[in-house]
Amino acid sequence: MHRPSPALPVMLSNAKPARHQHVDLEAVQENPKKLPWGEGERLQKVLAKAGVASRRVAEDMIEAGRIEVDGRIVREQGLRIDPENAVVRVDGVRVVVRDEQVYLALNKPKGWQSTMSDEMGRPCVGDIVAERIAAGQRLFHVGRLDADTEGLLLLTNDGDLAHRLMHPSYEVSKTYLATVNGEVNQRHVAKLLREGVELEDGPAKADKFQVLEVGQGKSLVKIVLHEGRKHIVRRLLAEVGHPVTALVRTHVGPVALGDQRPGALRVLGRDEIGKLYEAVSL
C-alpha cells in the first residue's frame, strides 16, 4: 500500500456570476463617484495590472457592463478608483487589485512544522518562504497541518480572507487522503462518520467519506470536512477503528494541491482567489 499521493488538479472555470449577484438599472446608470484627476488609477489600468485583460480588452469589458466597482456596474471609460479600498468584480467574481496582496499554495512536507519559526530549530514553513519574508513580505499561514501531515497549506498577507477561511461559521471544506490500518467497510464507517462520533472535546462528523482502495490490511480513504479542531481527521478515523498511518490534505475549498512537489510553492490564480473570496462572502 503506497502512501497517499495528491489528487490531480481540479480545473476551475472562468469567472461567472456570483451566487447573489443582481443587476438593477439604477446601479447600471449611476457609476461610482470618479476620483479627482491625479488620484487613484484608471480602472482599465488596474484590471490590466491584475492580469484580467489588456487595457484595450478591459475597455471593451467595461463597455459591455461586465465590471463592478463597489457593487455598481461601471460603463464609463477612464473611471479612476482607489485600488487599496475598491472592491472590483469581473462577471460577478471578485479580483485582486492590490499590488501588495500575496496568495500562495504550499505543499507542506511531512515532518515540517506549520509555523513561521521554530525555537527548537526544526524545519518549518517559515524556512520555505524565508526569502520572501527577507524581501519585506509579511506572510502567515491559514490554519495548520500537524508535522506528520503533508499537503496543501495556504499562505497570504490578506488578513480578512485568512480570518474568514479559518472561522468555522463559513464552513470552508478541506479534503484529505488517508491511509489507515484495517480494511474499511464503506457502508458501516460512512454511516458512523455521517451521523457523527463523540470525541473528548465534543461531537464531530465528516461531510463526505469514500473508500478508494482496500488491500493487505490497509485502506486508502478520502474524507471531507469543515472542522478545524486539532488532529480532527486522525481522531475521527481512530474513533471508528481505523488509525491513520499517512495523511495528505489535497484541497482547501476550491484550491487543489494538484501535482505540486513537497516543499513547492505556487502563486494562486485569479480564478482561485475569486473562488476563495466567494466561499467566505468577501
WOWO-V892012 format. One record per backbone hydrogen bond with DSSP energy under -0.5 kcal/mol. CO is the residue of the C=O (numbers start at 1). NH is the residue of the N-H. If there is no record, write none. Layout:
BEGIN
CO:NH ; CO:NH
END
This chain:
BEGIN
9:11 ; 10:12 ; 18:21 ; 24:28 ; 25:29 ; 26:30 ; 29:31 ; 36:39 ; 41:81 ; 42:45 ; 42:46 ; 43:47 ; 44:48 ; 45:49 ; 46:50 ; 47:52 ; 47:53 ; 48:51 ; 54:58 ; 55:59 ; 56:60 ; 57:61 ; 58:62 ; 59:63 ; 60:64 ; 61:66 ; 62:65 ; 66:91 ; 67:74 ; 68:89 ; 69:72 ; 72:69 ; 76:79 ; 79:43 ; 80:35 ; 81:41 ; 81:83 ; 82:85 ; 82:86 ; 86:88 ; 87:70 ; 88:95 ; 89:68 ; 89:91 ; 90:93 ; 92:94 ; 93:90 ; 95:97 ; 97:99 ; 98:101 ; 102:157 ; 103:268 ; 104:155 ; 105:266 ; 106:108 ; 106:153 ; 107:263 ; 108:151 ; 109:112 ; 113:115 ; 113:125 ; 115:125 ; 115:126 ; 118:121 ; 123:113 ; 124:127 ; 124:128 ; 125:128 ; 125:129 ; 127:130 ; 129:133 ; 130:134 ; 131:135 ; 132:137 ; 133:136 ; 137:139 ; 140:156 ; 141:143 ; 142:154 ; 146:149 ; 147:111 ; 148:247 ; 150:249 ; 151:108 ; 153:106 ; 154:142 ; 155:104 ; 156:140 ; 157:159 ; 158:162 ; 159:163 ; 160:164 ; 161:165 ; 162:166 ; 163:167 ; 167:170 ; 168:171 ; 173:253 ; 174:225 ; 175:250 ; 175:251 ; 176:223 ; 177:248 ; 178:180 ; 178:221 ; 179:245 ; 179:246 ; 180:219 ; 182:184 ; 184:186 ; 185:189 ; 186:190 ; 187:191 ; 188:192 ; 189:193 ; 190:194 ; 191:195 ; 192:196 ; 193:206 ; 197:199 ; 197:204 ; 199:202 ; 202:199 ; 204:197 ; 208:224 ; 210:212 ; 210:222 ; 213:220 ; 215:218 ; 217:182 ; 218:215 ; 219:180 ; 219:221 ; 220:212 ; 220:213 ; 221:178 ; 222:210 ; 223:176 ; 224:207 ; 224:208 ; 225:174 ; 229:232 ; 231:235 ; 232:236 ; 233:237 ; 234:238 ; 235:239 ; 236:240 ; 237:242 ; 238:241 ; 243:181 ; 246:179 ; 247:150 ; 248:177 ; 248:250 ; 249:152 ; 250:257 ; 251:175 ; 252:255 ; 255:252 ; 257:260 ; 261:264 ; 264:107 ; 266:105 ; 269:273 ; 270:274 ; 271:275 ; 272:276 ; 273:277 ; 274:278 ; 275:279 ; 276:280 ; 277:280 ; 277:282 ; 278:281
END
